[in-house]
Amino acid sequence: MNTQPQERRSHLRFDKIFTVYLSTQDGMMRGIGRNISARGMFIEVRDSLSLGEKLKVTFAGEDGTEMTCLCEVRYQVALAFGRKDGRPGNSRGVGLRIVAYETLDDAPLLLVDRERVMH
């Protein structure tokens, strides 16, 4: 009997830590991307975001290039844990569904497939 959990996600995930900038209706904040796929991503954030909220996520490369996508908040995660040194730790994050990509500053957003994907 196989006791290993099976991966249910159909898209390859890029699991790497990277900085992103989130533009919301309340302003801009920085987040830490933990993984990304063709349809969504998980971002650690300091402040909570409302479920269903639309926001822009901008990735900035070390060479100065940027890519922005329009996302929708699908879920929130709040973790409390103990650190190795015994102090308490915590982390907060959001799961985002990618709705569209910005291609150029003066061009409309490039929509991705509208199929609903639950993360």
Disulfide bonds with the S-S distance in Angstrom:
none
